[in-house]
């Protein structure tokens, strides 16, 4: 069913047997990367592989859109790097508000992890009962 972001592009859906990452999962990943240090967009895109994003299929425009949205929400700030070779690039850094948001994301993800663990436990118990 189409949602706020269209027909499912970038949202969690099955593809070739693997669950695609939810678009909103980009936000905590980017915030964590920026907590480690400021970076330009290209570096952030490449570093997302650490979180399971496939660099072959990750659309960089989703990352840049998330960065722009987070900058508007004041979670991050950007400056132009005039010292870069070629045209100036935007360099992103985590703001104090971004630190607060990151902590909230981590708390929510811990609760979600616990919920998923419970779901899997119930499923596995049901499977064992059905098999045995």
N, C-alpha and C positions, 0 to 999 in steps of 0.2 A: 504494500500500500504506500503510495507516495506520501511523504511527510514534508516537513518544513524545508528540507534541503533537496526536494525533487524526488526522483524515482528510486532512490536508494544509493546513488553514487556516493561512495565514501562512507556509507553507513555499514553496520555489521550485517553481512549476508554471506551465505555459503557460496564458495567459488572453488571448483575443483577439489572439494573435500576439506578445504581449510576456511576457517572463519576469517573474514577480512576485518581489519581494525575499524573500530568505531571512530568517526571523525573527531568526536570530542576527546578521544584518547590522545590526540596530538597535543592538546593544551598542557596536560601535566608533563608529558615528555619534553616539550619545548621549555617549559618553566624549569624543569630539573636541569636540562642542559645549560640553561642560562644561569642557574644557581652556581654551576661549576665555573662559569666565566663568560664574559661577553663574547659574542660571535656574530659573524655575518650570516645571511640566509643560506648561502651555498653550503657552508660548514654545518649548519643545523640540519639541512636536508640530508647530508651524508651521514651525520651522527645518529639519525633516527633508526638506522639499521640495528643499533644496539638494543632497541626496544622491540625488534621483530618486524619492523616495516621493511618491505622488499624494495630495494633501491631501483629495481627494474620496473616496478609497477606503481611506485609512489609518484603521484602527480605533484610536482613542486608547487604548482599554483595553490594547492590546498594548504601547504605549509605557509606560503607567503600571505594567503588570506587569513589564516589563523594568527600569524604575527601581526598583521594589520589590525585585526579585531582586538587582540590582546593589548596592543598599543593604545587603541581608543578607550579600552577599559582601564587604562593606566597600570596594567599588570607588568608591562615592560616599557622601556623607553628606547628610542633609537637616536643615533647620531650619524652624521656623514663622516666617513673615514677619508679625509682629503689626501692622506699619505699612500693610499693604495695605488698600485699600477693601473693605469687606465682610468675610467670614470670613477668618481667617488662612490663607495658602496655604503649601504646602511649597516651599521653595527648595532646589535641589540644587546640590552642589558636588563637584568631583573630589577624591578622596583621593590620598594617596601611592601606595597600592595600585592605585588606578585608573590612575595615570600609568604604572605598570609594566605593567598589563594592556593599556593603549592601545598602548604600544610593542610588546608581543608581538603584538597584533592587526595592527599595521601591518607587522611583519616577515612574519607569516603571509600577509597580503593581497598583499604584494610577491611572495612565492613563488607564490601562487595565480595572480597576474597573469601571471607567467612561464610557468606551466604552461598557462594558457589560450592565451597567445600561441603556444606550441609546438603545441598542439592545432589551433588555427586555421591555422597555417602548414602543417601536414601535410595538413589538410583541403583547403586552397586548392591545394596542390601536386597532390594527387590529382585534384581537379576539373580543373585545367589539363591533366593527363595524359589524363584521360578525354575532354576536349573536343578535344584537339589531337593 
